[in-house]
Amino acid sequence: MILQQENNIIPRKKIIRIHIISLSIVILFFAICYIGMSIYYLKHFTYNTWINGYYCTGLSSEEALNLVSSEDVVPSVSVVLQDGTEYKLDMTDVEFSYDYGNSVSDILESQSAFGWLSGLGNAQEYTVNPIFSIAKEDLWATFEMIDFVSEEISREPDYLLHYSVEQGKYVYTDNLVHRLNYDQVFEDLYEGVLIGNNTLLLDEDKYYFDYEPNSAQLEKMARFERIDAYQNCDLIYDMGAEQIEFVPKVALSFLVMDANGFPKEDSGKNFILDEEKILDWVTKLCDEYDTFEKPRLFEASRGETVEVEGGTYGTLLNPEPEIEYLANNLLSASFHDGTPDYHIPEYLMTAYARGKNDIGGTYIEVDLTNQHLYYYENNVLVLDTDVVSGNVQTRNDTAQGTYSIISKEINRYIIGVDFTSFVNFWMPYYKNYGLNDSTWREEYGGDIYLTQGSHGQVNLPVDKAESLFEKIEIGIPIVVFY
């Protein structure tokens, strides 16, 4: 029994020794691994290390810095107006940098290489804030390219007076008010970008100001006010169908201008009228509205435009009183007080209607080619009829041209060189030419006038002559043409 027990004891000791040796080997292995990892982590971030949200375990400080700075890009910089309009700066050519210094390597040095196992349970999170820098001159170059900034830089601090061709008058721009302090805006924008505030709101009270006008500028504004008072003229020439308003462009055209293109003033700061310009304007007015003894274009009822020459009808303005009227009144304060002043020019000869078309809408038309008469009232045809005009074969042609009815007579004799005719209705327009009934005729129109026409009068059926006689009044125009 004793030998058997001794034989059992020996193997058990060997087993224990084997276990001890094995455990020692394991411990040594782990010790070597731990020491090895600790040596590794002397130059690398320990387990479960995070910097600025990036996993940096096992990275060297240089590798971690590259990772952390991988998304460092030029910032998006904006300027925002009070109304919410946003202007983004073009940062394409702007130099910038992010300086991390030794912040990443300092973290590595602060870690205990032999305490790397502590990361197994808890994450080691770090934040590094680089120093941002940007080329100030580059930022200014893109800042001054913003539309409203470049416009502000170019704006001269003054009252700018000029003649606006589009508006036809003198206007001014007040460049003294609501000025942008763009230097201050840029400085605040630059300082904000350096600390990460990349959007600047242009506060009205902080960034806008007004210049105080100096004496020269006050005199310039006073001059504009004198010009503006004159150019806002109330005069309206009443030409009948047309009204000629003396808008600023017209009113200004009568003034003498200085070398700079502004109305010239005398020593009393009164504007000076140019007599030649007044004469030219009145002359053009007469050319435009005088129709007496001028050919006129007439829209015939047959659907074509005919040129009518001759006659005693028309308009003739009297230029001298108009020249005097303008010279005496254009500078009058009463013509620039905001109350319309209507002026009807003086005439040497007036027509039935006033205006460029002095025939108007009520007139008699005699178409000799078609041997037809038309009577219009206010542009509405109220009577028309075939007629017979002067005998062409005997050279008793009806007088052509534009005339007016000079009288209305009933039951009278028309007496000529070789004829006497009784008519019920006689409406002469020139000498022995006129409109009348012709009870002796049964037919009208066609080619009758070529061989059996009148002695120059325009013959109408009696009922048409009576109706026309009752409708028209003395003075209405009559247009006679082929």
LUMKOLTI-180855 format. One record per atom (N, C-alpha, C): x negated, y, z; residue in one letter. Coordinates in steps of 0.1 Angstrom, whole numbers, plus 5000, padded with zeros to 4 digits. Layout:
REM LUMKOLTI-180855
XYZa;...
***
This chain:
REM LUMKOLTI-180855
499249885000m;500050005000m;499150125000m;498150125008i;497250245008i;496550264995i;496050164989l;495350184976l;496350234966l;497550194966q;498550234957q;498850384958q;498950434970q;499150574973q;497950664969q;496750614971e;495550684967e;495550694952e;495950594946n;495950594931n;496950694926n;497950724933n;499050824929n;498650964932n;497750984942i;497351124946i;496451184935i;495551114930i;494551164920i;495251224908i;496051164902p;496751224890p;497451344893p;498051354905r;498851474908r;497951594910r;496751584915k;495851694916k;495351734902k;495151634894k;494751674880k;495851754873k;497051714876i;498251784870i;498251934875i;498051944888i;498152074894i;497052164888i;495852104887r;494752174881r;494952214867r;495552124860i;495952154846i;496952274845i;497952274854h;498852384854h;498252514858h;497352504867i;496652624871i;495852684860i;495152594853i;494352634842i;495152694831i;496352624828s;497252674818s;497752804821s;498252824834l;498752954838l;497753064837l;496553024840s;495453124839s;495253164825s;495253064816i;495053094802i;496253194797i;497453164801v;498553244797v;498453384803v;498053394816i;497853524822i;496753594815i;495653524812l;494553594805l;495053634791l;495853554785f;496353594771f;497153724772f;498053724781f;498953844782f;498153964787f;497053934795a;496254044800a;495454104788a;494954014780i;494254054768i;495154134759i;496454074757c;497354144748c;497754284754c;497954294766y;498354414773y;497254514771y;495954464774i;494854554773i;494654604759i;494854504750g;494754534735g;495754634731g;496954624735m;498054714732m;497754854738m;497254844750s;496954974757s;495855044750s;494854964745i;493755034737i;494355084725i;495255014718y;495955064706y;496655194708y;497455194719y;498255314722y;497455434727y;496155414729l;495355524732l;495355624720l;495555574708k;495555664697k;496855654689k;497855594695h;499155584688h;500255604699h;501355644694f;502455674703f;503055534709f;503355534722t;503755414728t;505155374724t;505555254728y;506855204724y;507955294728y;508955294718n;510255374720n;510055524722n;509055574714t;508755724714t;509555794702t;510255894706w;511055974696w;510656124697w;510256184685i;509956324685i;510856394675i;511556494680n;512556574671n;513456474664n;513856364670g;514756274664g;514156164655g;512856174654y;512156074645y;511455964654y;511555844649y;510955724657y;509455724654y;508655744664c;507255764661c;506355654668c;506955544673t;506255444679t;505255384669t;503955374674g;502955314666g;502255404656g;502755534656l;502155624646l;501055704653l;500055744645s;499055834650s;499655974651s;498956064658s;499456194659s;499656264645s;498656234636e;498756294623e;499956234615e;500156104616e;501256034609e;502656094615e;502656104628a;503956154634a;504156304630a;503056384629l;503256524625l;503756524610l;503256444602n;503756434588n;505256394587n;505656304596l;507056264596l;507956374601l;507556434612v;508356534618v;508456664609v;507456694602s;507456814593s;507856784579s;508356654577s;508656614563s;509856694557s;510756744566e;511956814561e;511856964563e;510557014565d;510357154567d;510457224553d;511557294551v;511757354538v;512057504540v;511957584529v;512157724530v;513657744534v;513857834544p;515257854549p;516157924538p;517457894539s;518457974531s;518758094539s;518458214533v;518558344540v;519658424533v;520658474541s;521758554535s;521958684542s;522558774535v;523058904540v;524558904538v;525358934548v;526758934547v;527359074549v;528159124540l;528859244542l;530059234552l;530559354556q;531659354565q;532959274559q;533059284546d;534259214540d;534059074538d;532959014542g;532658874541g;531958834529g;531658934520t;530858894508t;529458864512t;528958744507e;527658694511e;526658704499e;525558754502y;524458764492y;523258674497y;522958574489k;521858484492k;520558534486k;519558534493l;518258574488l;517658454480l;517058494468d;516358394460d;514958364467d;514758254473m;513558224481m;512558144473m;512758124460t;511958044452t;510458074453t;510058204452d;508658244452d;508258294466d;508958264476v;508558314489v;507658204497v;506458254501e;505558164508e;505958154523e;505858034529f;506258014543f;505457904549f;505457884562s;504757774568s;505357754582s;505257624586y;505657584600y;504357534607y;503957604618d;502757564625d;503157494638d;502757364638y;503057284650y;501957284660y;500757344656g;499657354665g;499257214670g;498957194683n;498657064689n;499757004696n;500957054693s;502157004701s;502356854699s;502156794687v;502356654686v;501256574692v;499956614690s;498856544696s;498856554711s;499356674716d;499456684731d;500456584737d;501456554730i;502456454734i;501756314736i;500956284725l;500156154725l;499256154737l;498556264740e;497556264751e;498356254765e;499556304765s;500256304778s;500856164781s;500856074771q;501355944773q;500255854780q;500755764789s;499755674795s;499755544787s;498555524781a;498455404772a;498755274779a;498355274792f;498555154800f;499955144806f;500755244803g;502155244808g;503155224797g;502555164786w;503455154774w;504655064776w;504554974786l;505654894789l;506954964794l;506655084799s;507855154805s;508855194794s;508355194781g;509255234770g;510255124767g;509955004773l;510954894770l;512254914775l;512354994786g;513655014792g;514255154789g;513455254787n;513955384784n;513255454772n;514055524764a;513455594753a;512655714758a;511555744751q;510855864755q;511055964744q;511856064747e;512256164737e;511556294739e;511056354728y;510356474729y;510856574718y;510656704721t;511056804711t;509856904710t;509456924697v;508457024695v;509057134686v;508757254689n;509257374681n;508057444674n;507957424661p;506857484654p;507057644653p;505957704651i;505957854649i;506157874634i;507257934630f;507557954616f;507058094612f;506458094600s;505958224595s;506258234580s;506458354575i;506958374561i;506258504556i;505858494544a;505158614538a;506158734537a;505858834545k;506758944546k;506959014532k;505859034525e;505959104512e;506759024502e;506758884503d;507558804494d;509058814498d;509258814511l;510658834515l;511258964511l;510459074511w;510959204507w;511159204492w;510359134484a;510459134470a;511859074466a;512258974473t;513558904469t;514658984476t;514459044487f;515459124494f;515859244485f;514859314480e;515259434472e;515859404458e;515859274455m;516559234442m;518059214444m;518559214456i;519959204458i;520659334452i;521759314445d;522359424437d;522559544446d;523259534457f;523659654464f;522359724471f;521359634473v;520159694479v;519359774469v;519159714457s;518459784446s;519159914442s;520459904442e;521260024439e;521060134450e;521060084462e;520860184473e;519460244473e;518460164470i;517160224469i;516960324458i;517760304447s;517660404436s;518560524437s;519460524447r;520360634449r;519660754454r;519660864447e;519060984452e;520061044462e;519561084474p;520361144484p;520761284481p;521861294473d;522261424468d;523661424463d;524261534459y;525561544452y;525161534437y;525561434430l;525261424416l;526361474407l;526261584401l;527261634392l;526961604377l;527961564370h;527761534356h;529061534348h;528961544335y;530161534327y;530461394323y;531661344326s;532061214322s;532761214309s;532061154299v;532661144286v;533961064286v;533960954294e;535060874295e;536260944301e;536061024311q;537161094318q;537461234312q;536461284304g;536661404297g;536561524307g;535761514318k;535761624327k;534461604336k;534161714344y;533061704353y;533461634365y;532561544370v;532761464382v;531561474391v;531661424403y;530461424411y;530461294419y;529261254423t;529061134431t;528461184444t;529061144455d;528561184468d;527561084473d;526261104471n;525261014475n;524661044489n;525461124497l;524961164510l;525761074521l;526861024517v;527660944527v;527560794525v;527760724536h;527660574536h;526460524530h;525360564535r;524060524530r;523560404538r;522960314532l;522460184538l;521060214543l;520760184556n;519460194561n;518760054558n;518360044545y;517859914540y;516459874547y;515659974551d;514459944559d;514759874572d;515759924579q;516159864592q;516759724589q;517559714579v;518159584575v;517159484573v;516159524565f;515059424562f;514259384574f;513959484583e;513159444595e;513959354604e;515259374605d;516059284614d;516259154607d;516359144594l;516459024587l;515158944588l;514059004587y;512758944588y;512558884602y;512758964612e;512658924626e;513558804629e;514758804623g;515758704626g;515258574619g;514758574607v;514258464600v;513158394608v;512258474614l;511158414621l;511658324633l;512758364639i;513258284650i;514458194646i;514758184633g;515758084629g;517158144627g;517258274628n;518558344625n;518558394611n;519058304602n;518858324588n;519958404581n;520958444588t;522058524583t;522258654591t;522258764583l;522358894589l;523658964585l;524558994594l;525759064592l;525559214592l;525859284581l;525659434580l;526659504588l;526459534600d;527359604608d;527359754604d;528559804602e;528759944597e;528160044606e;528360034619d;527860134628d;526260124629d;525760014628k;524259994630k;523460024617k;523959984605y;523159994593y;523560104583y;524660174586y;525060274576y;525060414583y;524760514575f;524660654581f;524960754570f;525160874573d;525460984564d;524361094565d;523961144553y;522961254554y;523761384556y;523161484563e;523661614564e;523261694552e;524261754544p;523861834532p;523061954536p;522061984528n;521362104530n;521962224523n;521362344523s;522062464517s;522162444502s;521162394496a;521162374481a;522262274477a;522462174485q;523462074482q;524862134484q;524962214495l;526262284497l;526662374486l;525662444480e;525862534469e;526262454456e;525662344455k;525962254443k;527462204444k;527862174456m;529262124458m;530162244456m;529862364460a;530662484458a;530862504443a;529762484436r;529762504421r;530762404415r;530662284419f;531562184414f;532962214417f;533262264429e;534662294432e;535162414423e;534362504419r;534762614410r;535062554396r;534162454392i;534362394379i;535662314379i;535862234390d;537062154391d;538362234392d;538262344398a;539462434399a;539862484385a;538762514377y;539062564363y;539562444354y;538862334355q;539062224345q;540462164347q;541062174359n;542362134362n;543362244358n;543562254345c;544362364339c;545762324338c;546662424340d;548162394340d;548762434327d;548062484317l;548662544305l;549062424296l;550262444291i;550862344281i;551462424269i;550862404258y;551362464246y;552662384241y;553762454241d;554962384237d;555162404222d;554862294214m;554962304200m;556162234194m;557162224203g;558362154199g;558362014201g;558161934190a;558161794191a;556861744199a;555861824199e;554561794206e;554361894217e;553661834227q;553261924238q;551661904239q;550962014238i;549562014239i;549162054253i;548761954261e;548261984275e;546862024275e;546562124282f;545162174284f;544462084295f;544261954291v;543561864300v;542161924301v;541361864311p;540061924314p;539161934301p;539161834292k;538361844281k;538661964272k;539961994271v;540462104262v;540062234269v;540362244282a;540062364290a;538662404290a;537762294291l;536362324292l;535762364279l;536462324268s;535862354254s;535862504251s;536462584259f;536462734256f;535362804264f;534562734272l;533562804281l;532162804274l;531462904278v;529962904274v;529262814284v;528362724278m;527662634286m;526162674287m;525562644299d;524162674301d;523262564295d;521962574296a;521062484290a;521162344296a;521762334308n;521862194314n;523262134311n;524062204303g;525362144300g;526462174309g;526262274318f;527262304328f;527862444324f;529162474328p;529662604325p;528862714331p;528562814322k;527762924326k;528563024334k;527963084344e;528663184353e;527963314352e;528763424354d;528163554355d;527663584369d;527263704372s;526763734386s;527763724396s;529063734393g;530163724402g;530663574403g;529863484397k;530263344397k;531563314390k;531863394380n;532963374371n;532463304358n;533363214353f;532963154340f;533163254329f;532463214318i;532463304306i;533063234295i;534163304289l;534863244277l;534063264264l;534063174256d;533463184243d;534463224232d;534463344228e;535463394218e;535463314205e;534363274201e;534263194188e;535063054190e;534863004202k;535562874204k;537062894205k;537563004211i;538963034211i;539463054197i;538763124189l;539163144175l;539263014167l;538262934169d;538162804162d;539362714166d;539762714179w;540862634184w;542162684178w;542362814178v;543662874173v;543662844158v;542562854151t;542562824136t;542862684134t;542362594141k;542762454140k;544162424143k;544662494153l;546162484156l;546962524144l;546662634138c;547362684126c;547262584115c;546062534113d;545862434102d;546762314104d;546962274117e;547662154120e;549162174119e;549662294122y;551062314124y;551662404113y;550862474105d;551462564094d;551762474083d;552962484078t;553462404066t;553862484055t;554062614057f;554562704046f;553562704034f;554162674022e;553362674009e;552262564009e;552462464017k;551562354017k;552362224012k;551662144004p;552362014000p;552661934013p;553761864013r;554061784025r;554461644020r;554061544029l;554461414026l;555761384033l;556661324025f;558061304029f;558461154027f;558961094038e;559460954037e;560860954031e;560860924018a;562160924011a;562960804014a;564260824013s;565260714016s;565060594007s;564460613995r;564260503986r;563060413990r;562460444002g;561460354007g;560060384004g;559760504000e;558360533996e;558060674001e;556760704003t;556260834007t;556060913995t;556661033994v;556461123982v;555761253987v;555061313978e;554461443981e;555361543975e;555761633983v;556661743978v;555961873979v;555961943968e;555262073967e;556362183964e;555962303968g;556862423965g;557962433975g;558662543974g;559762573982g;559462693991g;560462733998t;560462854007t;560462814022t;560562694025y;560662644038y;559362614045y;559262644058g;557962604065g;557762684078g;556662654084t;556262714096t;554962794094t;554862904101l;553662984100l;553363054114l;552263004120l;551963064133l;551263194132l;551363284142n;550763414142n;549463394151n;548263384145p;547063354153p;546663464162p;546763594158e;546163694167e;546763704181e;548063694182p;548563694196p;548063574204p;547863464198e;547463344205e;545963354209e;545163414201i;543763444205i;543763534218i;544563634217e;544563734228e;545163664241e;546163584239y;546863514250y;545863424257y;545063344250l;544063254256l;542963334263l;542463434256a;541363514262a;541863584275a;543063624276n;543563694288n;543963604299n;544263474296n;544863394306n;544063264311n;543163224303l;542463094306l;541763104319l;541263214323l;540563224336l;541363264347l;542663294344s;543563334355s;543863224365s;543763254378a;543963154388a;545363094387a;546363174382s;547763124382s;547863004372s;546862994363f;546862884353f;546162764358f;545762764371h;544962654377h;545462624391h;546762654393d;547262634407d;548162514409d;548162424398g;548962304399g;550362314394g;550862434390t;552162444385t;552162454370t;552862374362p;552762374348p;553162514342p;552462564333d;552762684326d;552962654311d;554262654307y;554562624293y;554562754285y;553962734273h;553762854264h;554262814250h;555262894245i;555662874231i;554862984223i;554162934213p;553363034205p;554163124196p;553563234192e;554363324183e;554263274169e;555263304161y;555363254147y;555563374138y;554963364126l;555263464116l;556463404108l;556663274108m;557763214101m;558163084109m;559363074112t;559862954119t;560662864110t;560662734113a;561462644106a;562662594114a;563462504109y;564662464116y;564262384128y;563162304127a;562662234138a;561162274141a;560762254153r;559362294156r;558562164158r;557362164153g;556462044155g;555762024142g;554861924142k;554161884129k;555161854118k;556161784122n;557261754112n;558361854114n;558261974108d;559262074110d;560562054103d;560661954095i;561961914089i;562861854100i;562261784109g;562961724120g;563861604116g;564861584123g;565761474121g;567061504114g;567361634112t;568561674106t;568261754093t;568561694082y;568161754069y;568961694057y;568861754046i;569461714033i;568361664024i;568461554018e;567561494009e;568161483995e;567561533985v;568061523972v;567061443963v;567361323960d;566461243952d;566861263937d;566161343929l;566461373916l;566261253906l;565261173910t;565061053901t;566260963902t;566760933914n;567960843915n;569260913915n;569261053914q;570461133913q;571361103925q;570761113937h;571461073949h;571161173960h;572161203969l;571961293980l;572161223993l;571361254003y;571561194016y;571561314026y;572361294037y;572461394048y;572261314061y;571161354068y;570861294081y;571061384092y;571661334103e;571761414116e;571061334126e;570061394132n;569261334143n;568761194138n;568261194125n;567661074119n;568760964116n;569960994117v;571060904114v;571760944101v;571860854091l;572460884079l;574060894081l;574561014078v;575961034080v;576761064067v;576061094056l;576761114044l;575761084032l;576161024022d;575361014010d;576261003998d;575761043986t;576661043974t;575761053962t;576261003951d;575661033938d;575861173934d;574961233926v;575061373922v;574661393908v;574861513903v;574361543889v;573561673891v;572261663887s;571361783889s;571261863876s;570261953875g;570162033863g;569861963850g;570362023839n;570261963826n;568761973821n;568161853820v;566761853816v;566661893801v;567561853793q;567461883779q;567462033776q;568262103783t;568262253781t;567362333790t;566462253797r;565462313806r;566062383818r;567162333822n;567762393834n;567562303846n;566362253847d;565962163858d;566262223872d;566662133881t;566862183895t;565562213901t;565562323909a;564262363916a;563862253926a;562662213925q;562062113935q;561362183946q;561262113957g;560462173969g;561262153981g;560762223992t;561462214005t;561962354008t;563262354010y;563962484012y;564862474025y;565762574027s;566762564038s;568062624032s;569162574037i;570462634033i;570562774038i;570762864028i;570763004032i;572163064034i;573162994030s;574563044032s;575562934030s;576762954034k;577962864031k;579062944027k;579562924015e;580663004009e;581662914003e;582962964003i;584062893997i;584762973987i;585362913977n;586162973967n;585363093960n;584363063954r;583563173947r;583163123933r;582663223926y;582163203912y;580663203913y;580063103906i;578663103904i;578463163890i;577663263890i;577463333877i;576063323873i;575763273861g;574463273855g;574363353843g;573163333836v;572963403823v;573963373813v;574363253812d;575263213801d;576363123806d;576663143819f;577863063824f;578463133836f;579663093839t;580363133851t;581263013855t;581062963868s;581762843872s;582362873886s;583662833887f;584362843900f;584062723908f;583762743921v;583562623930v;584262643943v;584662543949n;585362543962n;584362563974n;583162493972f;582162493982f;580862523976f;580162623982w;578862663976w;577862673988w;576762603986m;575762593996m;574362623990m;574062743987p;572762773980p;571562753989p;570362723983y;569162713991y;568062793985y;568162843972y;567162923966y;567762993954y;567763123954k;568263203943k;569663143939k;569763103926n;571063053921n;571062893922n;570162833929y;570162693931y;570862663944y;571762553944g;572462513956g;573262393954g;574062353964l;574862243963l;576362293962l;577062223953n;578462263951n;579262153946n;580662163948d;581562063942d;581662093927d;582061993919s;582262013905s;583561943901s;584662013901t;585961943899t;586061903884t;585261963876w;585261923861w;584561793858w;583961733868r;583261613865r;584061493870r;583961383863e;584561263868e;583461153872e;582261173867e;581261073869e;579961143875e;579261073883y;578061123889y;576961013889y;575761063890g;574560973891g;574160923877g;573360823877g;572860773865g;571960873857g;572060873844d;571260963835d;572061083830d;573161113836i;573961223831i;573161353831i;572361373841y;571561503841y;570661523830y;570261423823l;569361433812l;569861513800l;571261503798t;571861573786t;573061653790t;573661613801q;574961683805q;574861733819q;573661773823g;573461823837g;573961963839g;573762013851s;574262143855s;573262253850s;573562373854h;572562483850h;571462493861h;571262393869g;570262393879g;570862353893g;572162373894q;572762343907q;572862183909q;573162143921v;573362003924v;574861983926v;575461913916n;576861893917n;577261773925n;578261783933l;578761673942l;580261653939l;580761533942p;582161513941p;582861603952p;584061653949v;584661753958v;584861713972v;585161583974d;585361533988d;584061533995d;583061493988k;581661483995k;581161623997k;581461713988a;580961853990a;581661914002a;582961894003e;583761944014e;583261894028e;583061754028s;582561694040s;581161744044s;580261764034l;578961814037l;579061954042l;579862034035f;580062174039f;580462194054f;581362104058e;581862104072e;580762064082e;579861974078k;578961914087k;577662004089k;577262064079i;575862134079i;576062274085i;574862334089e;574862464093e;573762544085e;573862674085i;572862744078i;571462734084i;570462714076g;569162704081g;568562564081g;569462454079i;568862324079i;568062304066i;566962224067p;566162204055p;566762114045p;566362134033i;566762054021i;565562024013i;565261894011v;564061844004v;564561793990v;564061853980v;564461823966v;563261773958v;563361653953f;562061603946f;562561493936f;561561463928y;561761343918y;561161223924y;
***
